[in-house]
Amino acid sequence: MTRFAADIAEQIWDMKYRLKEADGTPIDTTVEDTWRRIARALAAEETDSAHWEDMFYEALEDFRYLPAGRITAGAGTARSVTLFNCFVMGTIPDSMGGIFDMLKEAALTMQQGGGIGYDFSTIRPKGADVKGVAADASGPLSFMDVWDAMCRTIMSAGSRRGAMMATMRCDHPDIEDFIGAKSDPARLRNFNVSVLATDAFMEAVKTNGSWDLVFDGTVYRTVEARDLWNRIMRATYDYAEPGVIFIDRINAMNNLAYCETISATNPCGEQPLPPYGACLLGSINLARLVFDPFEDTAHVCLTELKKLVSTAVRMMDNVVDASRFPLEAQALEARNKRRIGLGVTGLADALLMCGLRYGSDEAAAKTEEWLHEIARAAYLASVDLAKEKGAFPLFDSEKFLASGAMAKMDEDVREAIRKHGIRNALLTSIAPTGTISLYAGNVSSGIEPVFAYSYTRKVLQKDGSRTEEEVVDYAVRMWREKFGDSDLPEFFVNAQTLSPADHVKMQAAAQKWVDSSISKTINVPEDIGFEDFKHVYLQAYETGCKGCTTYRPNAVTGSVLSVEEDAPKSREIVAKSDDEPSMPHGDVVYIAEPLD
């Protein structure tokens, strides 16, 4: 009997995660072989490797813990790839030689499979004087075009396209050009773009104050803050970008604020990282931890959850030592701080199985409860690792415990850290998990709501053809198995029926116990008014979110997954062929053969 809950899950395993010979002959004959390969590779870092191999295998079994795709595909292989998903590259010098040195580093990182983030705020604005060459600067946008061309050429290792995040400060003189860059559908297709919004800027927006655009101490222009904010909002209303990152909140809440400053994130935004920062990802599959689904006694077993989190933290910590790194600076950064990004997937399905409507106050409270338990278990597991293997090298007890995020942590956890140290500087992050969620039986992705109860998804085959696969949501399938074709209860909601405020509420609830950040797209209806749209971002800022990304179907971006109007029960979603990261909910096109 297959372990896979759906045909597409097995297809994804075969195309993306199954280890094969160069000629395509499978080495992993079953998914159990894949789990064993991962468990063995990560347990090799342990003194008692046989014991931990069994423990790691148990965590992986039945898709309960899902390492990110880089780990699932690469652990225990001889491939020259990194097991880390997330990188932010070094600070770009404001010089021609320095800029192209950074381009080379980006290419080397993408060649090994890492998605990268860059802050382009450090490049002088267009028209600024360039001493010694009798020319004006071309500005950061021109160099972003060069990065974009590089990314088109350097395909990401494994089976994913290259992806990049570009950020720019809200006070950079070229910020208006940056905001409008994605209005050209042919430009910067390999970039997500986000504005770094400071607290001072948000305050100026509220008070309708003026706002200086500055570079290297020189004020180039002064604009009205609210006008600039409206320009950001109009751009994202019309073509889904830029996103907004509340950068001061990120730095204030960073456990490592005493030794690093963050100005960029990985491509999906869940990992704000310092220069050369690196982070790996993994997710607890909450849908697999629900006992008595759809009964009055339905619940997530917290004992099982804590045990699984503890094992996952140990596995992820071992990845820091087991992984290759494209650059030595990335290896040094990763090993000095040992940050990991443990998150969840299947949240919406778990809530449905517990009879809770996604977006309700009860669902938000339950989300906060579950993520609190995960944070506690993760931090305490990391303390145990510190007792055994030592704290991360840059650990400073007094400064670490004084950080914004740690100030709200439970006192018993703080005391344990004070006494024993901690192995990992940051531990939690919520990734989009689109592919691994399908691999796990189409559980809902990350903390996103169920997008639709069923839909068709196109899969690119190695001969260039595309097959269409019907995909049914995990919780819906569980309901049908238990109750047949009876109508779904009212608490079954999906992305089409939720208000934007419900999305923000859930993101804010989750963020309270996530020390890094969250990748989430807030779906808004096409006919949402512009003032209501702007309020979504202000709600996100006021409720403690670290960033905000929305998606409104429209003539410019299209509807990446569009619901057919004449299918009232099992609504079909047809995925378009676009897979560029400019689409926040872009169709993932799976490639049958990995790229070396």
VOGU-3710 file (C-alpha; in Angstrom, 3 decimals, decimal comma):
1> mtrfaadiae> 0,000/0,000/0,000  1,417/3,378/-1,007  2,281/5,989/1,604  1,112/8,706/-0,773  -2,318/10,205/-0,268  -2,622/11,393/-3,872  -1,144/10,586/-7,262  0,367/14,045/-7,605  2,208/13,567/-4,303  3,967/10,513/-5,689
11> qiwdmkyrlk> 4,726/12,333/-8,932  6,337/15,211/-7,076  8,428/12,825/-5,002  9,554/11,055/-8,170  10,420/14,254/-10,036  11,850/16,436/-7,287  12,971/14,420/-4,266  13,680/10,850/-5,343  17,393/10,086/-5,657  18,267/8,677/-9,088
21> eadgtpidtt> 21,308/7,697/-11,098  22,473/10,051/-13,834  20,535/7,971/-16,377  17,317/8,262/-14,360  17,453/4,832/-12,715  15,926/5,193/-9,227  18,192/4,745/-6,224  15,359/5,518/-3,797  12,953/2,712/-4,687  10,301/3,903/-2,222
31> vedtwrriar> 9,617/7,069/-0,246  10,774/5,106/2,810  14,188/4,967/1,124  14,118/8,746/0,809  13,287/9,132/4,496  16,050/6,676/5,402  18,559/8,525/3,212  17,788/11,840/4,908  17,779/10,327/8,402  21,099/8,557/7,853
41> alaaeetdsa> 22,808/11,631/6,387  21,775/13,928/9,225  22,422/11,322/11,938  26,004/11,012/10,673  26,734/14,213/12,616  25,861/12,422/15,888  28,076/10,296/18,130  25,309/7,693/18,444  24,338/7,810/14,787  22,326/4,562/14,766
51> hwedmfyeal> 20,001/5,786/17,536  19,441/9,168/15,948  18,924/7,710/12,494  15,942/5,794/13,870  14,642/8,869/15,707  14,967/11,037/12,612  13,274/8,402/10,447  10,355/8,260/12,882  9,928/12,037/12,613  9,925/11,887/8,817
61> edfrylpagr> 7,598/8,897/8,614  4,113/9,584/7,257  5,126/13,148/6,357  4,873/14,400/9,947  8,047/16,472/9,728  8,886/17,899/6,314  12,416/19,164/5,750  12,530/21,783/3,027  13,046/20,631/-0,530  16,775/21,345/-0,532
71> itagagtars> 17,268/18,885/2,328  14,809/16,287/1,038  16,428/16,223/-2,402  20,047/16,778/-1,410  20,774/15,112/1,952  22,755/11,913/1,599  23,644/12,508/-2,046  26,971/13,375/-3,612  25,542/16,409/-5,386  27,361/19,705/-5,032
81> vtlfncfvmg> 24,327/21,552/-3,740  23,539/23,412/-0,566  20,929/22,158/1,905  20,063/25,754/2,795  17,085/27,421/1,128  17,689/30,999/2,140  20,541/33,412/1,605  20,976/37,149/1,805  24,095/38,232/-0,002  26,808/40,618/1,124
91> tipdsmggif> 26,337/44,373/1,231  26,714/45,769/-2,297  29,574/48,303/-2,431  28,851/51,541/-4,266  31,546/50,913/-6,862  31,626/49,201/-10,251  34,173/46,594/-9,159  32,339/45,868/-5,926  28,979/45,569/-7,662  30,247/42,957/-10,093
101> dmlkeaaltm> 32,051/41,055/-7,344  28,627/40,735/-5,708  27,108/39,589/-9,003  29,674/36,776/-9,162  28,862/35,710/-5,595  25,159/35,694/-6,445  25,761/33,479/-9,478  27,839/31,005/-7,461  25,134/30,832/-4,783  22,323/30,289/-7,271
111> qqgggigydf> 24,349/27,627/-9,066  24,249/25,531/-5,890  20,527/26,030/-5,441  20,182/28,913/-3,036  17,526/31,594/-3,363  19,009/35,011/-2,602  18,047/38,412/-1,271  19,765/41,737/-1,867  19,370/45,259/-0,548  19,964/47,641/-3,452
121> stirpkgadv> 19,728/50,727/-1,215  23,526/50,921/-1,006  23,939/51,868/-4,698  23,926/55,607/-5,443  20,841/56,961/-7,227  20,460/57,513/-10,928  22,084/60,752/-12,063  24,446/61,037/-9,094  27,988/62,089/-9,866  30,585/59,365/-10,417
131> kgvaadasgp> 33,959/60,862/-9,620  36,823/60,326/-12,037  34,846/59,082/-15,044  32,920/62,190/-16,129  29,627/60,296/-16,038  26,429/60,096/-14,065  25,432/56,975/-12,132  22,946/54,665/-13,820  21,274/53,853/-10,489  20,331/50,630/-8,694
141> lsfmdvwdam> 17,530/49,651/-11,109  20,003/49,300/-13,974  22,064/46,860/-11,925  18,941/44,949/-10,921  18,428/44,323/-14,641  21,917/42,779/-14,759  21,074/40,522/-11,785  17,837/39,526/-13,490  19,695/38,478/-16,644  22,140/36,463/-14,539
151> crtimsagsr> 19,283/34,653/-12,832  17,717/33,758/-16,165  20,998/32,137/-17,130  21,969/30,408/-13,887  19,187/27,919/-13,257  18,739/26,817/-9,677  20,032/23,355/-8,735  17,598/20,480/-8,194  14,411/21,395/-10,041  13,583/24,948/-9,048
161> rgammatmrc> 14,008/28,143/-10,972  16,285/30,756/-9,555  14,551/33,300/-7,352  15,659/36,603/-5,880  14,356/39,282/-3,543  15,322/42,921/-4,020  14,708/45,422/-1,248  15,105/49,192/-1,126  14,757/51,646/1,728  11,752/53,930/1,660
171> dhpdiedfig> 14,068/56,974/1,788  16,312/56,083/-1,181  16,154/58,742/-3,937  15,270/56,083/-6,547  12,463/54,558/-4,478  9,758/55,752/-6,880  11,436/54,028/-9,837  11,827/50,913/-7,685  8,131/50,963/-6,776  7,106/51,112/-10,427
181> aksdparlrn> 9,698/48,711/-11,841  7,355/45,722/-12,055  4,683/47,651/-13,982  6,547/46,470/-17,069  5,561/42,777/-17,239  8,769/41,907/-19,092  11,103/43,473/-16,530  12,666/41,882/-13,442  10,773/38,610/-13,895  13,140/36,743/-11,572
191> fnvsvlatda> 12,766/39,226/-8,724  10,304/39,771/-5,965  10,605/43,387/-4,813  9,811/44,858/-1,406  10,052/48,309/0,138  11,764/48,596/3,528  9,279/50,756/5,445  10,678/52,278/8,638  8,678/53,236/11,722  9,493/56,899/11,028
201> fmeavktngs> 8,017/56,577/7,554  4,854/54,883/8,824  4,454/57,655/11,401  4,914/60,286/8,681  2,228/58,535/6,626  -0,174/58,689/9,568  0,526/62,382/10,265  0,740/63,394/6,593  4,290/64,603/7,126  7,053/65,323/4,642
211> wdlvfdgtvy> 9,684/62,708/3,792  13,293/63,243/2,718  14,841/61,025/0,044  18,474/60,694/1,069  21,683/58,991/-0,020  25,011/59,219/1,787  23,833/62,161/3,875  22,606/64,222/0,909  18,906/65,054/0,616  17,990/64,688/-3,055
221> rtveardlwn> 14,292/65,504/-2,783  11,524/65,904/-0,242  8,120/64,332/-0,879  4,904/63,926/1,042  5,055/60,622/2,947  1,412/59,881/2,242  1,919/60,458/-1,487  4,814/57,986/-1,495  2,738/55,490/0,495  -0,136/55,849/-1,969
231> rimratydya> 2,296/55,208/-4,812  3,427/51,970/-3,120  -0,173/50,953/-2,514  -1,287/51,770/-6,070  1,554/49,696/-7,530  0,776/46,639/-5,437  -2,963/47,127/-6,026  -2,381/47,124/-9,784  0,316/44,445/-10,166  0,889/42,768/-6,793
241> epgvifidri> 4,266/44,335/-6,042  6,142/45,702/-4,202  5,620/43,985/-0,907  6,149/45,972/2,272  8,652/44,951/4,951  8,467/46,662/8,346  12,218/46,693/8,748  12,522/48,486/12,103  10,238/45,911/13,712  12,354/43,111/12,252
251> namnnlayce> 15,544/44,565/13,692  13,989/45,466/17,051  12,633/41,928/17,506  15,769/40,153/16,297  17,433/37,911/18,899  20,762/38,923/17,336  20,206/42,687/17,248  23,378/43,033/19,319  25,609/41,688/16,538  23,840/42,175/13,189
261> tisatnpcge> 21,629/44,544/11,208  19,093/43,233/8,704  18,099/44,993/5,487  16,961/42,157/3,205  15,106/38,847/3,183  15,130/35,609/1,240  12,922/35,530/-1,908  9,702/34,557/-0,124  10,216/36,894/2,822  10,048/34,454/5,739
271> qplppygacl> 13,748/34,833/6,527  15,075/38,346/7,205  18,841/37,854/7,208  22,032/39,905/7,669  24,740/40,148/4,992  25,814/36,602/4,047  23,071/35,257/6,295  21,893/31,722/5,621  18,988/29,738/6,960  17,515/26,300/6,425
281> lgsinlarlv> 13,835/25,459/6,602  11,554/22,675/7,781  7,896/22,324/8,696  5,797/20,445/11,217  2,776/18,992/9,418  -0,017/19,898/11,832  -2,618/18,077/9,747  -0,931/14,763/10,608  -1,094/15,488/14,347  -4,866/15,911/14,675
291> fdpfedtahv> -6,530/13,170/16,710  -10,275/12,412/16,317  -10,711/14,704/13,281  -14,151/16,309/12,868  -15,313/14,978/16,242  -16,106/17,033/19,337  -12,892/15,638/20,833  -10,699/16,665/17,857  -7,343/18,079/18,956  -3,663/18,344/18,120
301> cltelkklvs> -1,783/16,095/20,523  0,604/18,498/22,247  2,756/15,676/23,622  3,365/14,384/20,104  3,890/17,926/18,854  6,578/18,721/21,431  8,404/15,459/20,785  8,350/16,038/17,039  9,580/19,626/17,410  12,476/18,508/19,602
311> tavrmmdnvv> 13,607/15,929/17,051  13,165/18,370/14,166  15,338/20,989/15,878  18,117/18,449/16,310  17,870/17,391/12,670  17,971/20,973/11,471  20,910/21,829/13,696  22,813/18,943/12,121  22,120/20,364/8,663  24,281/23,366/9,582
321> dasrfpleaq> 27,253/21,008/9,857  26,293/18,636/7,043  25,621/21,231/4,348  27,905/22,630/1,713  27,938/26,397/1,243  28,554/28,279/-1,982  30,718/30,869/-0,181  32,947/30,650/2,871  31,347/33,819/4,255  27,979/32,029/4,264
331> alearnkrri> 29,432/29,009/6,058  30,988/31,249/8,703  27,756/33,172/9,217  25,674/29,977/9,461  27,999/28,266/11,930  28,520/31,319/14,120  24,769/31,772/14,626  23,238/28,400/13,704  19,857/29,944/12,891  17,163/27,558/11,722
341> glgvtglada> 13,643/28,141/10,443  11,228/25,578/11,847  7,657/26,287/10,833  4,348/24,615/10,189  2,289/23,497/7,269  -1,242/22,138/7,169  -2,430/24,767/9,668  -5,701/25,499/7,864  -6,444/21,788/7,451  -5,706/21,153/11,129
351> llmcglrygs> -8,102/23,948/12,090  -10,811/22,512/9,829  -10,302/19,041/11,299  -10,781/20,609/14,740  -14,004/22,290/13,614  -12,581/25,819/13,535  -13,175/28,365/10,791  -9,941/29,874/9,481  -9,992/33,593/10,256  -12,313/33,327/13,260
361> deaaakteew> -11,243/34,562/16,688  -11,230/30,949/17,887  -8,962/29,857/15,029  -6,579/32,753/15,666  -6,421/31,853/19,362  -5,788/28,181/18,557  -3,074/29,167/16,058  -1,389/31,290/18,706  -1,620/28,405/21,193  -0,073/25,871/18,807
371> lheiaraayl> 2,729/28,201/17,741  3,442/29,075/21,358  3,879/25,381/22,135  6,144/24,983/19,108  8,265/27,978/20,118  8,633/26,706/23,691  9,534/23,206/22,556  11,997/24,497/19,953  13,804/26,818/22,359  13,988/24,193/25,103
381> asvdlakekg> 15,285/21,617/22,603  17,962/24,094/21,545  18,920/24,624/25,194  19,318/20,852/25,562  21,552/20,845/22,489  23,620/23,651/24,000  24,178/21,540/27,119  25,370/18,680/24,925  27,173/20,420/22,071  27,662/24,025/23,143
391> afplfdsekf> 25,904/27,320/22,468  26,227/29,094/19,136  29,613/30,888/19,036  28,257/34,464/19,122  25,925/33,786/22,066  25,964/36,540/24,697  23,511/35,666/27,448  22,779/39,171/28,702  22,393/40,724/25,251  20,470/37,769/23,823
401> lasgamakmd> 17,908/37,774/26,632  17,498/41,558/26,313  16,391/41,313/22,672  12,848/42,201/21,689  11,718/38,681/20,876  13,236/37,110/23,983  11,723/39,719/26,284  8,274/38,158/25,816  9,448/34,543/26,037  8,220/32,465/28,990
411> edvreairkh> 10,372/32,979/32,065  11,239/29,296/32,501  12,638/29,257/28,958  14,585/32,468/29,598  16,019/31,002/32,787  17,084/27,826/30,990  18,878/29,927/28,373  20,493/32,068/31,059  21,795/28,951/32,787  22,818/26,741/29,865
421> girnalltsi> 22,953/28,891/26,736  21,222/28,029/23,475  22,434/26,205/20,383  20,521/28,190/17,742  20,163/31,969/17,654  16,765/31,910/15,942  14,528/28,894/15,552  11,156/29,597/13,966  9,971/30,785/10,573  6,977/29,982/8,372
431> aptgtislya> 7,722/29,260/4,728  5,181/28,971/1,890  5,769/25,168/1,601  3,866/24,876/-1,687  5,664/21,857/-3,118  6,327/19,914/0,068  2,672/20,368/1,052  1,593/18,709/-2,186  4,187/15,981/-1,579  2,600/15,423/1,847
441> gnvssgiepv> -0,851/14,829/0,362  -1,927/18,375/-0,517  -2,166/19,679/3,000  -2,773/23,420/3,138  0,433/25,407/2,599  2,178/27,063/5,546  -0,356/29,155/7,435  -2,339/29,899/4,270  -6,034/29,039/4,090  -7,145/26,217/1,833
451> faysytrkvl> -6,998/27,783/-1,623  -9,768/25,611/-3,071  -11,318/22,266/-2,197  -10,197/20,729/-5,485  -8,461/21,950/-8,592  -6,355/20,798/-11,501  -2,645/21,432/-11,560  -0,381/21,274/-14,579  2,852/19,313/-14,283  5,670/19,793/-16,785
461> qkdgsrteee> 7,059/16,448/-17,938  10,617/15,872/-19,132  9,456/15,502/-22,744  8,045/19,032/-22,591  4,415/18,001/-22,316  2,142/18,978/-19,444  -0,203/16,666/-17,622  -3,191/17,818/-15,608  -3,691/16,329/-12,170  -6,752/16,721/-9,992
471> vvdyavrmwr> -5,762/17,794/-6,512  -8,164/17,513/-3,563  -7,441/19,272/-0,294  -6,286/16,963/2,511  -9,002/17,956/5,007  -11,720/17,685/2,364  -10,525/14,201/1,472  -10,543/13,243/5,160  -14,112/14,559/5,486  -15,253/12,601/2,418
481> ekfgdsdlpe> -13,672/9,407/3,705  -15,516/9,809/6,984  -18,867/11,260/5,924  -19,190/10,517/2,217  -20,758/13,125/-0,044  -22,599/15,016/2,688  -22,332/18,800/2,466  -19,228/20,373/3,923  -19,904/22,232/7,195  -20,008/26,035/7,255
491> ffvnaqtlsp> -16,589/26,250/8,895  -15,041/24,956/5,664  -13,811/28,194/4,116  -11,192/28,862/1,480  -9,195/31,770/0,123  -12,093/32,898/-2,080  -14,513/33,347/0,816  -12,255/34,987/3,407  -12,049/38,706/4,045  -8,596/40,349/3,939
501> adhvkmqaaa> -9,004/41,146/7,641  -9,278/37,404/8,361  -5,960/36,813/6,589  -4,204/39,568/8,546  -5,660/38,321/11,826  -4,184/34,865/11,244  -0,790/36,219/10,203  -0,624/38,443/13,279  -1,626/35,560/15,564  1,125/33,361/14,150
511> qkwvdssisk> 3,761/36,112/14,234  3,529/36,450/18,021  5,513/33,232/18,467  7,659/33,224/15,321  11,080/34,756/15,911  11,899/35,277/12,215  9,085/36,087/9,816  6,233/34,571/7,827  5,658/34,085/4,128  1,966/34,722/3,544
521> tinvpedigf> -0,088/36,160/0,719  -3,269/37,998/1,611  -5,769/37,313/-1,163  -8,064/40,258/-1,804  -11,037/40,369/-4,195  -10,590/42,015/-7,573  -13,272/44,596/-6,773  -11,845/45,704/-3,409  -11,831/49,485/-3,091  -8,458/51,223/-3,003
531> edfkhvylqa> -9,025/52,703/0,472  -10,019/49,287/1,840  -6,954/47,811/0,163  -4,648/50,323/1,854  -6,234/49,516/5,194  -4,997/45,902/4,897  -1,397/47,125/5,116  -2,102/49,473/7,999  -3,877/46,636/9,834  -0,821/44,427/9,296
541> yetgckgctt> 1,459/47,134/10,681  -0,736/47,902/13,681  -1,199/44,231/14,659  2,501/43,343/14,785  3,173/41,744/11,401  6,716/42,067/10,063  5,620/42,494/6,472  2,624/42,381/4,173  2,059/40,927/0,713  -1,260/40,935/-1,101
551> yrpnavtgsv> -2,571/39,490/-4,334  -5,470/40,995/-6,249  -6,419/39,345/-9,558  -6,517/41,938/-12,297  -5,818/42,546/-15,970  -2,095/43,156/-15,390  -1,190/40,126/-13,276  -4,055/37,865/-14,281  -5,538/35,283/-11,969  -2,874/32,655/-11,531
561> lsveedapks> -5,366/30,146/-10,178  -8,838/31,003/-11,437  -12,045/29,485/-10,122  -14,600/28,361/-12,671  -17,945/30,000/-12,000  -20,101/27,046/-13,060  -18,651/24,509/-10,633  -20,491/25,030/-7,351  -19,359/21,925/-5,488  -15,917/20,834/-6,557
571> reivaksdde> -14,498/23,996/-8,010  -11,726/23,611/-10,533  -8,646/25,772/-10,475  -6,650/25,995/-13,678  -3,049/27,012/-13,198  -1,452/29,248/-15,775  1,990/28,513/-17,111  3,715/31,518/-15,567  6,084/30,478/-12,813  8,074/33,642/-12,219
581> psmphgdvvy> 8,301/34,834/-8,619  6,561/38,080/-9,575  3,329/36,140/-9,046  2,921/35,718/-5,278  0,701/32,682/-5,861  2,486/31,653/-9,054  1,920/28,228/-10,508  4,770/25,926/-9,604  5,933/24,187/-12,753  7,617/20,969/-11,728
591> iaepld> 10,586/19,889/-13,821  11,035/16,166/-14,256  14,842/16,157/-14,429  17,019/18,007/-11,889  19,600/20,459/-13,130  23,171/19,791/-12,048
//
